[in-house]
Amino acid sequence: MWKHQFRDLATDHRVVCYDWRGRGESSSAQGDVVHHRDLLGLMDALDIPTAHLVGCSMGGVPISLSSR
């Protein structure tokens, strides 16, 4: 869904696209998953203190809960 936007945005920006644990190409989720904490943990691991976040439908939920 996002591949052509990812490609275009990546020409001028640092772009990170990830799957929820247990979805897409990610490994299976173990126990309870709190998606906004996963997002913040990923941003911390990649040393991204602030970002413009994009998502739709269920992908927008962690974004709405992840404000810093």
All heavy atoms as a GROMACS GRO file, in nm:
protein
  527
    1MET      N    1   0.080  -0.120   0.000
    1MET     CA    2   0.000   0.000   0.000
    1MET      C    3   0.085   0.127   0.000
    1MET      O    4   0.052   0.225  -0.064
    1MET     CB    5  -0.093  -0.002   0.121
    1MET     CG    6  -0.167   0.125   0.144
    1MET     SD    7  -0.274   0.112   0.287
    1MET     CE    8  -0.360   0.264   0.269
    2TRP      N    9   0.195   0.126   0.074
    2TRP     CA   10   0.273   0.248   0.092
    2TRP      C   11   0.400   0.251   0.006
    2TRP      O   12   0.475   0.348   0.012
    2TRP     CB   13   0.314   0.261   0.239
    2TRP     CG   14   0.200   0.281   0.331
    2TRP    CD1   15   0.139   0.186   0.408
    2TRP    CD2   16   0.129   0.402   0.355
    2TRP    NE1   17   0.036   0.241   0.479
    2TRP    CE2   18   0.028   0.375   0.449
    2TRP    CE3   19   0.141   0.532   0.307
    2TRP    CZ2   20  -0.060   0.472   0.495
    2TRP    CZ3   21   0.054   0.629   0.354
    2TRP    CH2   22  -0.046   0.598   0.447
    3LYS      N   23   0.426   0.149  -0.073
    3LYS     CA   24   0.556   0.138  -0.140
    3LYS      C   25   0.588   0.256  -0.229
    3LYS      O   26   0.701   0.306  -0.228
    3LYS     CB   27   0.564   0.007  -0.218
    3LYS     CG   28   0.576  -0.111  -0.127
    3LYS     CD   29   0.593  -0.240  -0.200
    3LYS     CE   30   0.599  -0.350  -0.096
    3LYS     NZ   31   0.612  -0.479  -0.149
    4HIS      N   32   0.493   0.305  -0.308
    4HIS     CA   33   0.527   0.417  -0.396
    4HIS      C   34   0.545   0.547  -0.317
    4HIS      O   35   0.633   0.626  -0.349
    4HIS     CB   36   0.426   0.432  -0.511
    4HIS     CG   37   0.285   0.455  -0.469
    4HIS    ND1   38   0.203   0.353  -0.426
    4HIS    CD2   39   0.211   0.568  -0.464
    4HIS    CE1   40   0.084   0.403  -0.395
    4HIS    NE2   41   0.087   0.532  -0.417
    5GLN      N   42   0.469   0.569  -0.209
    5GLN     CA   43   0.492   0.686  -0.126
    5GLN      C   44   0.626   0.676  -0.055
    5GLN      O   45   0.700   0.774  -0.045
    5GLN     CB   46   0.381   0.703  -0.021
    5GLN     CG   47   0.250   0.744  -0.077
    5GLN     CD   48   0.156   0.627  -0.098
    5GLN    OE1   49   0.198   0.512  -0.106
    5GLN    NE2   50   0.028   0.653  -0.109
    6PHE      N   51   0.657   0.556  -0.006
    6PHE     CA   52   0.784   0.532   0.062
    6PHE      C   53   0.900   0.568  -0.028
    6PHE      O   54   0.991   0.641   0.010
    6PHE     CB   55   0.791   0.384   0.104
    6PHE     CG   56   0.914   0.348   0.182
    6PHE    CD1   57   0.913   0.349   0.320
    6PHE    CD2   58   1.031   0.311   0.117
    6PHE    CE1   59   1.026   0.315   0.392
    6PHE    CE2   60   1.145   0.276   0.189
    6PHE     CZ   61   1.142   0.278   0.327
    7ARG      N   62   0.895   0.518  -0.149
    7ARG     CA   63   1.002   0.542  -0.247
    7ARG      C   64   1.018   0.692  -0.275
    7ARG      O   65   1.128   0.746  -0.273
    7ARG     CB   66   0.970   0.466  -0.374
    7ARG     CG   67   1.087   0.423  -0.455
    7ARG     CD   68   1.052   0.330  -0.572
    7ARG     NE   69   0.919   0.345  -0.627
    7ARG     CZ   70   0.822   0.254  -0.616
    7ARG    NH1   71   0.842   0.142  -0.551
    7ARG    NH2   72   0.703   0.274  -0.671
    8ASP      N   73   0.908   0.761  -0.298
    8ASP     CA   74   0.914   0.904  -0.328
    8ASP      C   75   0.962   0.986  -0.209
    8ASP      O   76   1.047   1.074  -0.223
    8ASP     CB   77   0.777   0.956  -0.373
    8ASP     CG   78   0.736   0.905  -0.511
    8ASP    OD1   79   0.824   0.854  -0.585
    8ASP    OD2   80   0.618   0.917  -0.544
    9LEU      N   81   0.911   0.958  -0.090
    9LEU     CA   82   0.952   1.032   0.028
    9LEU      C   83   1.097   1.006   0.065
    9LEU      O   84   1.167   1.095   0.114
    9LEU     CB   85   0.862   0.997   0.147
    9LEU     CG   86   0.720   1.051   0.139
    9LEU    CD1   87   0.634   0.987   0.248
    9LEU    CD2   88   0.718   1.202   0.151
   10ALA      N   89   1.145   0.885   0.039
   10ALA     CA   90   1.282   0.848   0.075
   10ALA      C   91   1.388   0.922  -0.006
   10ALA      O   92   1.504   0.924   0.033
   10ALA     CB   93   1.300   0.697   0.062
   11THR      N   94   1.349   0.985  -0.115
   11THR     CA   95   1.449   1.060  -0.193
   11THR      C   96   1.498   1.182  -0.116
   11THR      O   97   1.612   1.224  -0.136
   11THR     CB   98   1.393   1.104  -0.330
   11THR    OG1   99   1.281   1.189  -0.310
   11THR    CG2  100   1.356   0.984  -0.415
   12ASP      N  101   1.415   1.238  -0.028
   12ASP     CA  102   1.452   1.359   0.045
   12ASP      C  103   1.442   1.347   0.197
   12ASP      O  104   1.474   1.442   0.268
   12ASP     CB  105   1.360   1.476   0.003
   12ASP     CG  106   1.377   1.513  -0.143
   12ASP    OD1  107   1.491   1.510  -0.193
   12ASP    OD2  108   1.275   1.544  -0.207
   13HIS      N  109   1.394   1.233   0.248
   13HIS     CA  110   1.369   1.219   0.391
   13HIS      C  111   1.416   1.082   0.439
   13HIS      O  112   1.426   0.988   0.360
   13HIS     CB  113   1.220   1.229   0.422
   13HIS     CG  114   1.156   1.358   0.381
   13HIS    ND1  115   1.186   1.426   0.267
   13HIS    CD2  116   1.061   1.432   0.441
   13HIS    CE1  117   1.114   1.536   0.257
   13HIS    NE2  118   1.036   1.540   0.362
   14ARG      N  119   1.440   1.072   0.568
   14ARG     CA  120   1.463   0.941   0.628
   14ARG      C  121   1.325   0.880   0.650
   14ARG      O  122   1.240   0.938   0.718
   14ARG     CB  123   1.535   0.955   0.762
   14ARG     CG  124   1.559   0.822   0.829
   14ARG     CD  125   1.628   0.840   0.962
   14ARG     NE  126   1.656   0.712   1.023
   14ARG     CZ  127   1.700   0.698   1.147
   14ARG    NH1  128   1.720   0.805   1.221
   14ARG    NH2  129   1.721   0.578   1.195
   15VAL      N  130   1.302   0.764   0.593
   15VAL     CA  131   1.171   0.700   0.599
   15VAL      C  132   1.188   0.561   0.661
   15VAL      O  133   1.274   0.484   0.621
   15VAL     CB  134   1.108   0.688   0.458
   15VAL    CG1  135   0.974   0.618   0.466
   15VAL    CG2  136   1.095   0.824   0.394
   16VAL      N  137   1.104   0.531   0.758
   16VAL     CA  138   1.104   0.400   0.823
   16VAL      C  139   0.964   0.343   0.811
   16VAL      O  140   0.866   0.409   0.843
   16VAL     CB  141   1.143   0.413   0.972
   16VAL    CG1  142   1.135   0.277   1.041
   16VAL    CG2  143   1.281   0.474   0.987
   17CYS      N  144   0.955   0.222   0.763
   17CYS     CA  145   0.828   0.152   0.751
   17CYS      C  146   0.841   0.022   0.829
   17CYS      O  147   0.939  -0.051   0.811
   17CYS     CB  148   0.798   0.125   0.603
   17CYS     SG  149   0.639   0.048   0.575
   18TYR      N  150   0.747  -0.007   0.917
   18TYR     CA  151   0.757  -0.129   0.997
   18TYR      C  152   0.623  -0.200   1.003
   18TYR      O  153   0.518  -0.139   0.981
   18TYR     CB  154   0.809  -0.097   1.137
   18TYR     CG  155   0.707  -0.032   1.229
   18TYR    CD1  156   0.644  -0.107   1.326
   18TYR    CD2  157   0.675   0.102   1.217
   18TYR    CE1  158   0.549  -0.050   1.410
   18TYR    CE2  159   0.581   0.161   1.300
   18TYR     CZ  160   0.519   0.084   1.397
   18TYR     OH  161   0.426   0.142   1.479
   19ASP      N  162   0.629  -0.328   1.034
   19ASP     CA  163   0.508  -0.409   1.053
   19ASP      C  164   0.480  -0.423   1.202
   19ASP      O  165   0.573  -0.430   1.283
   19ASP     CB  166   0.528  -0.551   0.997
   19ASP     CG  167   0.535  -0.554   0.846
   19ASP    OD1  168   0.463  -0.477   0.782
   19ASP    OD2  169   0.613  -0.634   0.792
   20TRP      N  170   0.354  -0.429   1.238
   20TRP     CA  171   0.319  -0.465   1.375
   20TRP      C  172   0.373  -0.604   1.402
   20TRP      O  173   0.379  -0.689   1.312
   20TRP     CB  174   0.168  -0.470   1.391
   20TRP     CG  175   0.099  -0.338   1.402
   20TRP    CD1  176   0.152  -0.214   1.377
   20TRP    CD2  177  -0.036  -0.319   1.440
   20TRP    NE1  178   0.056  -0.119   1.398
   20TRP    CE2  179  -0.061  -0.181   1.436
   20TRP    CE3  180  -0.138  -0.404   1.476
   20TRP    CZ2  181  -0.184  -0.126   1.469
   20TRP    CZ3  182  -0.261  -0.349   1.508
   20TRP    CH2  183  -0.283  -0.212   1.505
   21ARG      N  184   0.411  -0.630   1.527
   21ARG     CA  185   0.455  -0.765   1.562
   21ARG      C  186   0.343  -0.864   1.529
   21ARG      O  187   0.226  -0.839   1.558
   21ARG     CB  188   0.490  -0.775   1.710
   21ARG     CG  189   0.623  -0.712   1.741
   21ARG     CD  190   0.668  -0.743   1.880
   21ARG     NE  191   0.596  -0.659   1.976
   21ARG     CZ  192   0.588  -0.688   2.104
   21ARG    NH1  193   0.642  -0.798   2.153
   21ARG    NH2  194   0.523  -0.607   2.186
   22GLY      N  195   0.382  -0.972   1.462
   22GLY     CA  196   0.285  -1.075   1.424
   22GLY      C  197   0.215  -1.048   1.292
   22GLY      O  198   0.132  -1.126   1.249
   23ARG      N  199   0.249  -0.940   1.225
   23ARG     CA  200   0.188  -0.904   1.096
   23ARG      C  201   0.296  -0.890   0.990
   23ARG      O  202   0.412  -0.868   1.022
   23ARG     CB  203   0.113  -0.770   1.105
   23ARG     CG  204   0.009  -0.763   1.211
   23ARG     CD  205  -0.116  -0.832   1.168
   23ARG     NE  206  -0.219  -0.810   1.270
   23ARG     CZ  207  -0.333  -0.870   1.271
   23ARG    NH1  208  -0.362  -0.955   1.176
   23ARG    NH2  209  -0.420  -0.847   1.364
   24GLY      N  210   0.256  -0.900   0.865
   24GLY     CA  211   0.351  -0.881   0.755
   24GLY      C  212   0.470  -0.974   0.766
   24GLY      O  213   0.454  -1.094   0.784
   25GLU      N  214   0.591  -0.917   0.761
   25GLU     CA  215   0.713  -0.997   0.766
   25GLU      C  216   0.776  -1.001   0.905
   25GLU      O  217   0.888  -1.049   0.922
   25GLU     CB  218   0.814  -0.942   0.666
   25GLU     CG  219   0.766  -0.954   0.522
   25GLU     CD  220   0.865  -0.899   0.422
   25GLU    OE1  221   0.986  -0.893   0.452
   25GLU    OE2  222   0.821  -0.863   0.312
   26SER      N  223   0.705  -0.952   1.007
   26SER     CA  224   0.761  -0.952   1.143
   26SER      C  225   0.740  -1.088   1.209
   26SER      O  226   0.657  -1.168   1.165
   26SER     CB  227   0.696  -0.842   1.228
   26SER     OG  228   0.561  -0.874   1.254
   27SER      N  229   0.814  -1.110   1.316
   27SER     CA  230   0.798  -1.237   1.389
   27SER      C  231   0.669  -1.233   1.470
   27SER      O  232   0.610  -1.128   1.492
   27SER     CB  233   0.918  -1.259   1.481
   27SER     OG  234   0.931  -1.151   1.571
   28SER      N  235   0.626  -1.349   1.516
   28SER     CA  236   0.502  -1.360   1.593
   28SER      C  237   0.512  -1.283   1.723
   28SER      O  238   0.618  -1.279   1.786
   28SER     CB  239   0.471  -1.505   1.623
   28SER     OG  240   0.446  -1.574   1.503
   29ALA      N  241   0.401  -1.226   1.762
   29ALA     CA  242   0.394  -1.154   1.889
   29ALA      C  243   0.384  -1.254   2.003
   29ALA      O  244   0.313  -1.352   1.993
   29ALA     CB  245   0.274  -1.060   1.888
   30GLN      N  246   0.454  -1.226   2.111
   30GLN     CA  247   0.447  -1.308   2.232
   30GLN      C  248   0.379  -1.227   2.340
   30GLN      O  249   0.424  -1.117   2.372
   30GLN     CB  250   0.587  -1.349   2.278
   30GLN     CG  251   0.667  -1.429   2.175
   30GLN     CD  252   0.604  -1.564   2.148
   30GLN    OE1  253   0.557  -1.632   2.239
   30GLN    NE2  254   0.602  -1.604   2.022
   31GLY      N  255   0.271  -1.275   2.396
   31GLY     CA  256   0.201  -1.203   2.502
   31GLY      C  257   0.127  -1.082   2.449
   31GLY      O  258   0.098  -1.071   2.331
   32ASP      N  259   0.096  -0.991   2.541
   32ASP     CA  260   0.023  -0.871   2.505
   32ASP      C  261   0.113  -0.776   2.427
   32ASP      O  262   0.230  -0.758   2.460
   32ASP     CB  263  -0.028  -0.799   2.630
   32ASP     CG  264  -0.136  -0.878   2.703
   32ASP    OD1  265  -0.206  -0.957   2.635
   32ASP    OD2  266  -0.149  -0.862   2.825
   33VAL      N  267   0.057  -0.714   2.325
   33VAL     CA  268   0.131  -0.619   2.243
   33VAL      C  269   0.066  -0.482   2.260
   33VAL      O  270  -0.056  -0.469   2.248
   33VAL     CB  271   0.128  -0.659   2.094
   33VAL    CG1  272   0.197  -0.556   2.009
   33VAL    CG2  273   0.191  -0.796   2.075
   34VAL      N  274   0.147  -0.383   2.292
   34VAL     CA  275   0.099  -0.246   2.302
   34VAL      C  276   0.167  -0.170   2.188
   34VAL      O  277   0.284  -0.134   2.196
   34VAL     CB  278   0.132  -0.185   2.440
   34VAL    CG1  279   0.080  -0.043   2.449
   34VAL    CG2  280   0.076  -0.272   2.552
   35HIS      N  281   0.092  -0.150   2.081
   35HIS     CA  282   0.151  -0.102   1.956
   35HIS      C  283   0.215   0.036   1.968
   35HIS      O  284   0.321   0.059   1.908
   35HIS     CB  285   0.046  -0.102   1.845
   35HIS     CG  286  -0.006  -0.239   1.815
   35HIS    ND1  287   0.073  -0.337   1.759
   35HIS    CD2  288  -0.127  -0.294   1.838
   35HIS    CE1  289   0.002  -0.448   1.747
   35HIS    NE2  290  -0.119  -0.425   1.793
   36HIS      N  291   0.159   0.126   2.043
   36HIS     CA  292   0.223   0.257   2.053
   36HIS      C  293   0.354   0.249   2.130
   36HIS      O  294   0.448   0.321   2.100
   36HIS     CB  295   0.128   0.364   2.111
   36HIS     CG  296   0.096   0.349   2.254
   36HIS    ND1  297   0.001   0.261   2.300
   36HIS    CD2  298   0.145   0.413   2.362
   36HIS    CE1  299  -0.006   0.271   2.432
   36HIS    NE2  300   0.080   0.362   2.472
   37ARG      N  301   0.365   0.156   2.224
   37ARG     CA  302   0.494   0.137   2.293
   37ARG      C  303   0.597   0.075   2.198
   37ARG      O  304   0.715   0.108   2.205
   37ARG     CB  305   0.475   0.051   2.417
   37ARG     CG  306   0.402   0.124   2.526
   37ARG     CD  307   0.399   0.045   2.655
   37ARG     NE  308   0.315   0.112   2.752
   37ARG     CZ  309   0.242   0.050   2.842
   37ARG    NH1  310   0.244  -0.081   2.849
   37ARG    NH2  311   0.169   0.118   2.926
   38ASP      N  312   0.552  -0.016   2.112
   38ASP     CA  313   0.643  -0.071   2.010
   38ASP      C  314   0.696   0.042   1.920
   38ASP      O  315   0.815   0.046   1.889
   38ASP     CB  316   0.572  -0.174   1.923
   38ASP     CG  317   0.562  -0.311   1.987
   38ASP    OD1  318   0.619  -0.331   2.096
   38ASP    OD2  319   0.497  -0.398   1.927
   39LEU      N  320   0.606   0.131   1.877
   39LEU     CA  321   0.646   0.242   1.791
   39LEU      C  322   0.748   0.330   1.862
   39LEU      O  323   0.853   0.363   1.805
   39LEU     CB  324   0.524   0.323   1.750
   39LEU     CG  325   0.550   0.453   1.674
   39LEU    CD1  326   0.629   0.428   1.547
   39LEU    CD2  327   0.420   0.525   1.646
   40LEU      N  328   0.722   0.369   1.986
   40LEU     CA  329   0.816   0.452   2.061
   40LEU      C  330   0.948   0.380   2.084
   40LEU      O  331   1.055   0.439   2.077
   40LEU     CB  332   0.754   0.498   2.192
   40LEU     CG  333   0.636   0.595   2.177
   40LEU    CD1  334   0.570   0.620   2.313
   40LEU    CD2  335   0.679   0.725   2.113
   41GLY      N  336   0.941   0.249   2.111
   41GLY     CA  337   1.063   0.171   2.129
   41GLY      C  338   1.146   0.164   2.002
   41GLY      O  339   1.270   0.173   2.006
   42LEU      N  340   1.080   0.150   1.888
   42LEU     CA  341   1.150   0.150   1.760
   42LEU      C  342   1.216   0.285   1.735
   42LEU      O  343   1.333   0.292   1.696
   42LEU     CB  344   1.053   0.117   1.646
   42LEU     CG  345   1.110   0.124   1.505
   42LEU    CD1  346   1.220   0.020   1.486
   42LEU    CD2  347   1.000   0.104   1.402
   43MET      N  348   1.142   0.392   1.761
   43MET     CA  349   1.199   0.526   1.743
   43MET      C  350   1.320   0.547   1.834
   43MET      O  351   1.422   0.602   1.791
   43MET     CB  352   1.093   0.633   1.768
   43MET     CG  353   0.987   0.638   1.660
   43MET     SD  354   0.853   0.754   1.696
   43MET     CE  355   0.940   0.910   1.693
   44ASP      N  356   1.312   0.500   1.958
   44ASP     CA  357   1.426   0.511   2.049
   44ASP      C  358   1.545   0.429   1.998
   44ASP      O  359   1.658   0.477   1.997
   44ASP     CB  360   1.389   0.463   2.189
   44ASP     CG  361   1.297   0.560   2.261
   44ASP    OD1  362   1.288   0.678   2.221
   44ASP    OD2  363   1.232   0.516   2.360
   45ALA      N  364   1.519   0.307   1.953
   45ALA     CA  365   1.626   0.220   1.904
   45ALA      C  366   1.695   0.279   1.781
   45ALA      O  367   1.816   0.258   1.761
   45ALA     CB  368   1.572   0.081   1.872
   46LEU      N  369   1.619   0.351   1.700
   46LEU     CA  370   1.675   0.412   1.579
   46LEU      C  371   1.720   0.556   1.602
   46LEU      O  372   1.758   0.626   1.509
   46LEU     CB  373   1.571   0.408   1.466
   46LEU     CG  374   1.531   0.270   1.419
   46LEU    CD1  375   1.420   0.279   1.315
   46LEU    CD2  376   1.651   0.194   1.363
   47ASP      N  377   1.718   0.601   1.729
   47ASP     CA  378   1.758   0.737   1.766
   47ASP      C  379   1.680   0.842   1.688
   47ASP      O  380   1.737   0.931   1.625
   47ASP     CB  381   1.909   0.756   1.750
   47ASP     CG  382   1.960   0.881   1.820
   47ASP    OD1  383   1.898   0.923   1.920
   47ASP    OD2  384   2.060   0.938   1.774
   48ILE      N  385   1.548   0.828   1.689
   48ILE     CA  386   1.458   0.923   1.624
   48ILE      C  387   1.379   0.994   1.734
   48ILE      O  388   1.279   0.941   1.783
   48ILE     CB  389   1.361   0.850   1.527
   48ILE    CG1  390   1.440   0.773   1.420
   48ILE    CG2  391   1.266   0.950   1.463
   48ILE    CD1  392   1.352   0.683   1.334
   49PRO      N  393   1.423   1.112   1.776
   49PRO     CA  394   1.355   1.181   1.886
   49PRO      C  395   1.219   1.238   1.848
   49PRO      O  396   1.128   1.242   1.930
   49PRO     CB  397   1.452   1.292   1.927
   49PRO     CG  398   1.537   1.315   1.806
   49PRO     CD  399   1.543   1.184   1.732
   50THR      N  400   1.205   1.284   1.724
   50THR     CA  401   1.078   1.337   1.675
   50THR      C  402   1.059   1.291   1.532
   50THR      O  403   1.156   1.260   1.462
   50THR     CB  404   1.073   1.491   1.679
   50THR    OG1  405   1.175   1.542   1.594
   50THR    CG2  406   1.091   1.543   1.820
   51ALA      N  407   0.934   1.288   1.488
   51ALA     CA  408   0.907   1.243   1.352
   51ALA      C  409   0.770   1.290   1.306
   51ALA      O  410   0.683   1.321   1.389
   51ALA     CB  411   0.912   1.090   1.346
   52HIS      N  412   0.752   1.294   1.178
   52HIS     CA  413   0.620   1.308   1.118
   52HIS      C  414   0.573   1.165   1.093
   52HIS      O  415   0.639   1.089   1.022
   52HIS     CB  416   0.628   1.384   0.986
   52HIS     CG  417   0.671   1.525   1.003
   52HIS    ND1  418   0.585   1.626   1.040
   52HIS    CD2  419   0.792   1.583   0.990
   52HIS    CE1  420   0.650   1.738   1.048
   52HIS    NE2  421   0.777   1.716   1.019
   53LEU      N  422   0.460   1.127   1.150
   53LEU     CA  423   0.411   0.990   1.142
   53LEU      C  424   0.290   0.984   1.051
   53LEU      O  425   0.204   1.072   1.054
   53LEU     CB  426   0.374   0.939   1.281
   53LEU     CG  427   0.488   0.944   1.384
   53LEU    CD1  428   0.434   0.912   1.522
   53LEU    CD2  429   0.599   0.848   1.346
   54VAL      N  430   0.284   0.878   0.971
   54VAL     CA  431   0.174   0.859   0.877
   54VAL      C  432   0.118   0.718   0.895
   54VAL      O  433   0.194   0.622   0.906
   54VAL     CB  434   0.222   0.877   0.731
   54VAL    CG1  435   0.110   0.852   0.633
   54VAL    CG2  436   0.284   1.013   0.710
   55GLY      N  437  -0.012   0.707   0.898
   55GLY     CA  438  -0.077   0.577   0.907
   55GLY      C  439  -0.223   0.592   0.871
   55GLY      O  440  -0.277   0.703   0.871
   56CYS      N  441  -0.287   0.482   0.839
   56CYS     CA  442  -0.430   0.488   0.812
   56CYS      C  443  -0.496   0.369   0.881
   56CYS      O  444  -0.432   0.268   0.910
   56CYS     CB  445  -0.458   0.489   0.662
   56CYS     SG  446  -0.417   0.339   0.577
   57SER      N  447  -0.622   0.385   0.908
   57SER     CA  448  -0.701   0.281   0.972
   57SER      C  449  -0.634   0.238   1.102
   57SER      O  450  -0.596   0.322   1.183
   57SER     CB  451  -0.723   0.165   0.875
   57SER     OG  452  -0.820   0.076   0.926
   58MET      N  453  -0.612   0.110   1.122
   58MET     CA  454  -0.549   0.062   1.245
   58MET      C  455  -0.405   0.111   1.260
   58MET      O  456  -0.355   0.123   1.371
   58MET     CB  457  -0.553  -0.092   1.252
   58MET     CG  458  -0.693  -0.148   1.273
   58MET     SD  459  -0.770  -0.090   1.427
   58MET     CE  460  -0.665  -0.168   1.548
   59GLY      N  461  -0.338   0.142   1.151
   59GLY     CA  462  -0.202   0.195   1.159
   59GLY      C  463  -0.197   0.334   1.217
   59GLY      O  464  -0.093   0.380   1.263
   60GLY      N  465  -0.310   0.404   1.217
   60GLY     CA  466  -0.314   0.537   1.275
   60GLY      C  467  -0.334   0.537   1.425
   60GLY      O  468  -0.303   0.635   1.492
   61VAL      N  469  -0.381   0.427   1.482
   61VAL     CA  470  -0.407   0.420   1.625
   61VAL      C  471  -0.280   0.439   1.708
   61VAL      O  472  -0.277   0.524   1.797
   61VAL     CB  473  -0.481   0.290   1.663
   61VAL    CG1  474  -0.492   0.274   1.813
   61VAL    CG2  475  -0.618   0.287   1.599
   62PRO      N  476  -0.170   0.364   1.682
   62PRO     CA  477  -0.051   0.386   1.762
   62PRO      C  478   0.003   0.528   1.749
   62PRO      O  479   0.057   0.583   1.842
   62PRO     CB  480   0.051   0.285   1.709
   62PRO     CG  481  -0.023   0.192   1.623
   62PRO     CD  482  -0.154   0.256   1.588
   63ILE      N  483  -0.013   0.587   1.632
   63ILE     CA  484   0.033   0.723   1.610
   63ILE      C  485  -0.041   0.818   1.703
   63ILE      O  486   0.019   0.904   1.766
   63ILE     CB  487   0.014   0.764   1.462
   63ILE    CG1  488   0.109   0.684   1.374
   63ILE    CG2  489   0.035   0.914   1.444
   63ILE    CD1  490   0.083   0.701   1.225
   64SER      N  491  -0.170   0.801   1.715
   64SER     CA  492  -0.249   0.891   1.799
   64SER      C  493  -0.214   0.876   1.947
   64SER      O  494  -0.234   0.969   2.024
   64SER     CB  495  -0.398   0.867   1.777
   64SER     OG  496  -0.437   0.741   1.826
   65LEU      N  497  -0.157   0.763   1.987
   65LEU     CA  498  -0.121   0.740   2.127
   65LEU      C  499   0.026   0.761   2.156
   65LEU      O  500   0.070   0.742   2.268
   65LEU     CB  501  -0.159   0.596   2.165
   65LEU     CG  502  -0.307   0.560   2.152
   65LEU    CD1  503  -0.326   0.411   2.174
   65LEU    CD2  504  -0.390   0.641   2.249
   66SER      N  505   0.104   0.801   2.054
   66SER     CA  506   0.250   0.805   2.068
   66SER      C  507   0.310   0.944   2.082
   66SER      O  508   0.428   0.959   2.069
   66SER     CB  509   0.314   0.738   1.945
   66SER     OG  510   0.276   0.604   1.938
   67SER      N  511   0.230   1.044   2.110
   67SER     CA  512   0.287   1.178   2.116
   67SER      C  513   0.390   1.188   2.227
   67SER      O  514   0.376   1.126   2.332
   67SER     CB  515   0.177   1.281   2.135
   67SER     OG  516   0.112   1.261   2.258
   68ARG      N  517   0.494   1.263   2.198
   68ARG     CA  518   0.602   1.284   2.297
   68ARG      C  519   0.601   1.427   2.340
   68ARG      O  520   0.576   1.516   2.272
   68ARG     CB  521   0.737   1.252   2.234
   68ARG     CG  522   0.755   1.106   2.208
   68ARG     CD  523   0.895   1.079   2.163
   68ARG     NE  524   0.911   0.936   2.159
   68ARG     CZ  525   1.028   0.877   2.146
   68ARG    NH1  526   1.136   0.947   2.136
   68ARG    NH2  527   1.037   0.748   2.142
   0.00000   0.00000   0.00000
